[in-house]
């Protein structure tokens, strides 16, 4: 039989199969099919894809010289021949690939057969034969089958589309060779949907969980950053208000001295007391704002520790020293009831609290050693970090 080439022209791609006798030499797939031919005709004639498909598979005849005999169809024939010419160029490139992979660079094709949906296009064998300069035939995989029991319409349908059934019949034969009763051919959409539910769905679910975890971490970080920024804004506003009040008082004192050069000592004393009152109000407001923000964060953390029954007694901000620097230090006093089953509950709570980012140190205060742990009440003083509020006139 020699070397034969079977060209299967499918919907979206074409396959070039080289066979030497009964042995398969090589196969090459081409990403060009009937859909590309239809698209070329639709673009050239300005019609939609369905109209172009009807012209391609039922009307046009691309055999050489046919357009000259039918001037009215010359345009559609020309566009059809151009599209098939592009397919032929890719076929020739695929032949070069087959020669390279087989090492048979002098490979000569003795026969060329066409099948697939593209083989239905009228004049296609003649067009390829003209380019190959050799005979091109139609490969009908249903040749030799007896369809006598079919009705007339069914036989006509099989005869019309038999050339497009090569791959389907090949798969059916493979299934039969393996002892299977039937071959199931699923459309690409069903295969893609099954692949999605079997594999891709779990991948998307894992990505979704990861995105949720990252989103939660990001929101938590943003919340902490917003709390710190709000606290800094409060301190900054209080400093600005104090500075403005201090300036207004100084301007008032200067104006009073200018209006009355003989201002009495009592008047100056009243101005001094007013200044101290404003300063004290601003300082107290700053202390409450700073202590409130830090204490709320520490207090929110306390109920999660060992299920301890804790009660917030008081919190305040006082002048102190933290890490060798003088400034405002927050102090939070908490009372709790120790667990009778734990002899070192205070130490455990102390270690857990000192791990909190707002806590500087923890001091335990036991109310009388030796008493019954089940009824005793212990206290702890938590020193937390608070930004220093610098009052005008104080050293940094």
C-alpha positions as CSV (number, residue, x, y, z in Angstrom):
1,X,0.0,0.0,0.0
2,X,2.9,2.4,0.6
3,X,2.9,5.5,2.7
4,X,-0.6,6.9,3.1
5,X,-1.7,10.2,4.7
6,X,-5.1,10.5,6.3
7,X,-6.2,14.1,6.8
8,X,-9.0,14.5,9.3
9,X,-10.5,18.0,9.1
10,X,-12.6,18.5,12.2
11,X,-14.5,21.5,13.6
12,X,-11.8,23.3,15.5
13,X,-8.6,21.3,14.5
14,X,-7.3,18.9,11.9
15,X,-5.1,15.8,12.4
16,X,-2.5,14.6,9.9
17,X,-1.9,10.8,10.2
18,X,0.9,9.1,8.4
19,X,0.6,5.3,7.9
20,X,3.1,2.9,6.3
21,X,1.1,-0.2,5.5
22,X,-0.5,-1.2,8.8
23,X,2.0,0.7,11.0
24,X,1.4,4.2,12.3
25,X,4.4,6.4,11.5
26,X,3.4,9.7,13.2
27,X,0.5,12.1,13.8
28,X,0.4,15.9,13.9
29,X,-2.5,18.1,15.1
30,X,-3.2,21.4,13.4
31,X,-5.2,24.2,15.1
32,X,-7.2,24.9,12.0
33,X,-10.5,23.4,11.0
34,X,-14.0,23.9,9.5
35,X,-14.7,26.7,11.9
36,X,-11.8,28.8,10.6
37,X,-12.9,28.2,7.0
38,X,-16.5,29.3,7.9
39,X,-15.2,32.3,9.7
40,X,-13.1,33.4,6.7
41,X,-16.1,33.1,4.4
42,X,-18.3,35.0,6.8
43,X,-15.8,37.8,7.1
44,X,-15.3,38.0,3.4
45,X,-19.0,38.1,2.5
46,X,-20.3,40.1,5.5
47,X,-22.7,37.4,6.6
48,X,-23.2,35.7,10.0
49,X,-21.6,32.4,11.0
50,X,-24.7,30.3,10.5
51,X,-25.2,31.6,6.9
52,X,-21.5,31.1,6.2
53,X,-21.7,27.5,7.5
54,X,-24.6,26.8,5.2
55,X,-22.7,28.2,2.2
56,X,-19.6,26.2,3.2
57,X,-21.1,22.8,3.7
58,X,-24.0,22.9,1.3
59,X,-23.5,25.4,-1.5
60,X,-19.9,26.4,-2.2
61,X,-17.8,24.2,-4.6
62,X,-14.1,25.1,-4.3
63,X,-12.9,22.8,-7.1
64,X,-10.4,24.6,-9.3
65,X,-12.1,26.4,-12.3
66,X,-15.6,26.1,-10.7
67,X,-15.9,29.8,-10.1
68,X,-15.4,30.6,-13.7
69,X,-18.3,28.4,-14.6
70,X,-20.5,30.1,-12.0
71,X,-19.8,33.9,-11.9
72,X,-22.6,34.5,-9.4
73,X,-20.8,32.4,-6.8
74,X,-17.3,33.6,-7.6
75,X,-16.9,35.6,-4.3
76,X,-17.8,32.7,-2.0
77,X,-15.7,30.3,-4.0
78,X,-12.7,32.7,-3.8
79,X,-13.0,33.1,-0.1
80,X,-13.4,29.4,0.4
81,X,-10.3,28.6,-1.7
82,X,-8.3,31.2,0.3
83,X,-9.3,29.6,3.6
84,X,-8.5,26.0,2.4
85,X,-5.1,27.3,1.0
86,X,-4.2,28.4,4.5
87,X,-5.1,24.9,5.7
88,X,-2.9,23.4,3.0
89,X,0.1,25.5,4.1
90,X,-0.2,24.2,7.6
91,X,-0.6,20.6,6.3
92,X,2.8,21.0,4.4
93,X,4.4,22.3,7.6
94,X,3.0,19.3,9.5
95,X,4.5,16.9,6.8
96,X,7.9,18.4,7.5
97,X,7.5,17.7,11.2
98,X,6.5,14.1,10.5
99,X,9.6,13.7,8.3
100,X,11.8,15.1,11.1
101,X,10.4,12.9,13.9
102,X,10.6,9.8,11.8
103,X,14.0,10.5,10.3
104,X,12.6,9.7,6.9
105,X,13.4,13.0,5.1
106,X,12.8,11.4,1.7
107,X,9.3,10.3,2.7
108,X,7.0,10.3,-0.2
109,X,3.2,10.1,0.1
110,X,1.7,7.5,-2.2
111,X,-1.9,8.2,-1.2
112,X,-3.9,11.0,0.4
113,X,-7.3,10.5,1.9
114,X,-9.6,13.1,3.5
115,X,-12.2,12.6,6.2
116,X,-13.9,14.6,9.0
117,X,-16.5,17.4,8.7
118,X,-14.3,19.3,6.2
119,X,-14.5,16.4,3.8
120,X,-18.1,17.3,3.2
121,X,-17.1,20.6,1.5
122,X,-17.7,20.1,-2.2
123,X,-14.6,20.3,-4.4
124,X,-12.1,19.9,-1.4
125,X,-10.5,16.6,-2.8
126,X,-10.1,18.2,-6.2
127,X,-8.6,21.4,-4.7
128,X,-6.0,19.4,-2.6
129,X,-5.3,17.1,-5.6
130,X,-4.5,20.2,-7.6
131,X,-2.0,21.4,-4.9
132,X,-0.5,17.9,-4.3
133,X,-0.4,17.0,-8.0
134,X,-1.6,13.6,-7.0
135,X,-5.0,11.9,-6.4
136,X,-6.8,12.7,-3.2
137,X,-9.7,10.5,-2.2
138,X,-12.4,10.5,0.4
139,X,-11.9,8.2,3.4
140,X,-15.2,6.8,4.4
141,X,-15.0,4.8,7.6
142,X,-18.4,3.3,7.0
143,X,-17.4,1.6,3.7
144,X,-18.3,-2.1,3.8
145,X,-21.1,-1.7,6.4
146,X,-24.5,-3.0,5.6
147,X,-27.2,-0.4,6.2
148,X,-30.0,-2.4,4.4
149,X,-32.2,-2.5,7.5
150,X,-32.2,1.3,7.8
151,X,-34.9,3.5,6.3
152,X,-34.3,5.7,3.3
153,X,-33.8,8.9,5.3
154,X,-31.4,7.2,7.8
155,X,-29.3,5.7,5.0
156,X,-29.1,9.1,3.3
157,X,-28.1,10.8,6.5
158,X,-25.3,8.2,7.2
159,X,-24.1,8.5,3.6
160,X,-23.9,12.3,3.9
161,X,-22.1,12.4,7.3
162,X,-20.3,9.1,7.3
163,X,-17.0,10.7,6.5
164,X,-17.3,12.8,9.7
165,X,-17.6,9.6,11.9
166,X,-14.0,8.4,11.7
167,X,-12.9,9.4,15.2
168,X,-16.2,8.2,16.7
169,X,-16.0,4.8,15.1
170,X,-12.3,4.5,16.0
171,X,-13.1,5.1,19.7
172,X,-16.0,2.6,19.5
173,X,-13.6,0.0,18.1
174,X,-11.1,0.6,20.9
175,X,-13.9,0.1,23.4
176,X,-15.0,-3.1,21.7
177,X,-11.4,-4.4,21.6
178,X,-11.3,-4.0,25.4
179,X,-14.4,-6.1,25.9
180,X,-16.7,-3.2,26.6
181,X,-20.3,-3.3,25.6
182,X,-20.5,0.3,24.3
183,X,-18.5,3.5,23.9
184,X,-19.7,6.7,25.4
185,X,-18.7,9.8,23.6
186,X,-19.2,12.9,25.7
187,X,-19.3,16.4,24.2
188,X,-16.5,18.8,25.3
189,X,-18.9,20.8,27.5
190,X,-19.7,17.7,29.6
191,X,-16.0,16.8,29.9
192,X,-15.1,20.3,31.0
193,X,-17.9,20.3,33.6
194,X,-16.9,16.9,35.0
195,X,-13.3,18.1,35.2
196,X,-14.4,21.2,37.1
197,X,-16.3,19.3,39.7
198,X,-13.7,16.6,40.1
199,X,-10.6,18.8,40.3
200,X,-11.0,22.5,39.8
201,X,-13.8,23.0,42.4
202,X,-11.5,21.9,45.3
203,X,-8.7,24.1,44.1
204,X,-11.1,27.1,44.0
205,X,-12.4,26.2,47.5
206,X,-8.8,26.1,48.8
207,X,-8.1,29.5,47.2
208,X,-11.3,30.9,48.7
209,X,-10.3,29.7,52.3
210,X,-6.9,31.3,51.8
211,X,-8.4,34.6,50.7
212,X,-10.7,34.6,53.7
213,X,-7.8,34.0,56.1
214,X,-5.8,36.7,54.5
215,X,-8.7,39.1,54.5
216,X,-9.4,38.4,58.2
217,X,-5.7,39.1,59.0
218,X,-5.7,42.3,57.0
219,X,-8.9,43.6,58.7
220,X,-7.5,42.8,62.1
221,X,-4.3,44.6,61.3
222,X,-6.2,47.6,59.9
223,X,-8.4,47.7,63.1
224,X,-5.3,47.8,65.3
225,X,-3.7,50.5,63.2
226,X,-6.9,52.5,63.3
227,X,-7.1,52.3,67.1
228,X,-3.5,53.5,67.3
229,X,-4.1,56.3,64.9
230,X,-7.2,57.5,66.7
231,X,-5.3,57.6,70.0
232,X,-2.5,59.6,68.4
233,X,-5.1,62.0,66.9
234,X,-6.7,62.5,70.4
235,X,-3.3,63.4,71.9
236,X,-2.5,65.7,69.0
237,X,-5.8,67.5,69.3
238,X,-5.4,67.9,73.0
239,X,-1.9,69.4,72.6
240,X,-3.3,71.8,70.0
241,X,-6.2,72.8,72.2
242,X,-3.9,73.3,75.2
243,X,-1.4,75.4,73.1
244,X,-4.3,77.5,71.8
245,X,-5.7,78.1,75.3
246,X,-2.3,78.9,76.7
247,X,-1.7,81.4,73.9
248,X,-5.1,83.0,74.5
249,X,-4.4,83.3,78.2
250,X,-1.0,84.8,77.5
251,X,-2.5,87.3,75.1
252,X,-5.2,88.2,77.6
253,X,-2.6,88.7,80.3
254,X,-0.5,90.9,78.0
255,X,-3.5,93.0,77.0
256,X,-4.5,93.4,80.7
257,X,-1.0,94.6,81.6
258,X,-1.1,97.0,78.6
259,X,-4.5,98.4,79.6
260,X,-3.6,98.7,83.3
261,X,0.2,99.2,84.0
262,X,-0.6,99.0,87.7
263,X,-2.2,95.6,87.6
264,X,-2.4,94.2,91.1
265,X,-0.7,91.1,92.3
266,X,-4.2,89.6,92.9
267,X,-5.1,89.9,89.2
268,X,-1.9,88.1,88.2
269,X,-2.7,85.4,90.7
270,X,-6.1,84.9,89.2
271,X,-4.6,84.5,85.7
272,X,-2.1,82.0,87.1
273,X,-4.9,80.0,88.7
274,X,-6.9,80.1,85.4
275,X,-3.9,78.8,83.5
276,X,-3.4,76.0,85.9
277,X,-7.1,75.1,85.8
278,X,-7.1,74.8,81.9
279,X,-3.9,72.8,82.1
280,X,-5.4,70.4,84.6
281,X,-8.5,69.9,82.5
282,X,-6.6,69.2,79.4
283,X,-4.2,66.8,81.3
284,X,-7.1,65.0,82.8
285,X,-8.9,64.7,79.4
286,X,-5.7,63.3,77.8
287,X,-5.3,60.8,80.7
288,X,-8.8,59.5,80.3
289,X,-8.6,59.2,76.5
290,X,-5.2,57.5,76.6
291,X,-6.1,55.2,79.5
292,X,-9.5,54.4,78.1
293,X,-8.1,53.2,74.7
294,X,-5.3,51.1,76.1
295,X,-7.4,49.7,79.0
296,X,-10.2,48.7,76.7
297,X,-7.8,46.6,74.6
298,X,-6.3,44.9,77.7
299,X,-9.7,44.4,79.3
300,X,-11.0,42.8,76.1
301,X,-8.2,40.3,76.3
302,X,-8.7,39.4,80.0
303,X,-11.9,37.2,79.7
304,X,-10.1,34.9,77.3
305,X,-7.5,33.9,79.9
306,X,-8.3,30.6,81.7
307,X,-11.9,31.5,82.2
308,X,-10.9,33.6,85.2
309,X,-13.6,35.6,86.9
310,X,-12.0,39.1,86.7
311,X,-13.4,42.5,87.5
312,X,-12.0,45.8,86.4
313,X,-11.7,48.1,89.4
314,X,-10.0,51.2,88.1
315,X,-7.6,52.6,85.6
316,X,-5.7,55.8,85.4
317,X,-2.7,57.4,83.8
318,X,0.1,58.7,86.0
319,X,3.5,60.1,85.6
320,X,6.0,57.3,85.7
321,X,9.0,55.7,84.1
322,X,8.9,53.0,81.4
323,X,12.1,51.6,79.8
324,X,14.2,54.3,81.3
325,X,12.0,57.2,79.9
326,X,9.8,59.4,82.0
327,X,6.3,60.0,80.8
328,X,2.7,59.0,81.3
329,X,2.2,55.3,82.2
330,X,-1.2,53.6,82.3
331,X,-2.2,51.6,85.4
332,X,-5.0,49.1,85.4
333,X,-6.2,47.5,88.6
334,X,-8.0,44.1,88.3
335,X,-9.4,41.8,91.0
336,X,-9.9,38.1,90.3
337,X,-10.9,35.0,92.2
338,X,-8.1,32.3,92.0
339,X,-9.0,28.8,91.0
340,X,-8.9,26.4,93.9
341,X,-7.4,23.7,91.6
342,X,-4.5,25.9,90.6
343,X,-1.7,26.9,93.0
344,X,-0.1,29.3,90.6
345,X,-3.0,30.9,88.9
346,X,-1.6,34.4,89.4
347,X,1.7,33.6,87.8
348,X,-0.1,32.0,84.8
349,X,-2.3,35.1,84.3
350,X,0.7,37.3,84.7
351,X,2.7,35.5,82.0
352,X,-0.3,35.5,79.7
353,X,-1.0,39.2,80.2
354,X,2.6,40.2,79.7
355,X,2.4,38.8,76.3
356,X,-0.2,41.3,75.2
357,X,1.2,44.1,73.0
358,X,-0.3,46.9,75.1
359,X,1.0,45.5,78.5
360,X,4.3,46.7,79.9
361,X,4.4,44.8,83.2
362,X,2.1,43.0,85.7
363,X,2.4,43.2,89.5
364,X,0.5,40.6,91.6
365,X,-1.1,41.7,94.9
366,X,-2.3,38.8,97.1
367,X,-4.9,39.6,99.8
368,X,-3.5,37.7,102.7
369,X,-1.5,34.5,102.1
370,X,-2.7,31.3,103.7
371,X,-6.5,31.9,103.3
372,X,-8.8,29.6,101.5
373,X,-8.2,30.0,97.8
374,X,-11.8,29.2,97.0
375,X,-13.1,32.3,98.7
376,X,-10.1,34.6,98.4
377,X,-9.9,37.6,96.1
378,X,-6.5,38.6,94.6
379,X,-5.6,41.7,92.7
380,X,-3.1,42.6,90.1
381,X,-1.9,45.9,88.8
382,X,-1.3,46.0,85.0
383,X,1.0,48.7,83.7
384,X,0.3,49.3,80.0
385,X,2.1,51.4,77.4
386,X,0.6,54.8,76.7
387,X,2.0,57.5,74.5
388,X,3.5,60.4,76.4
389,X,1.6,63.7,76.3
390,X,4.0,66.5,76.5
391,X,2.5,69.6,78.2
392,X,3.9,72.9,77.0
393,X,6.6,74.1,79.3
394,X,7.6,70.6,80.4
395,X,10.8,69.1,79.4
396,X,10.8,66.4,76.7
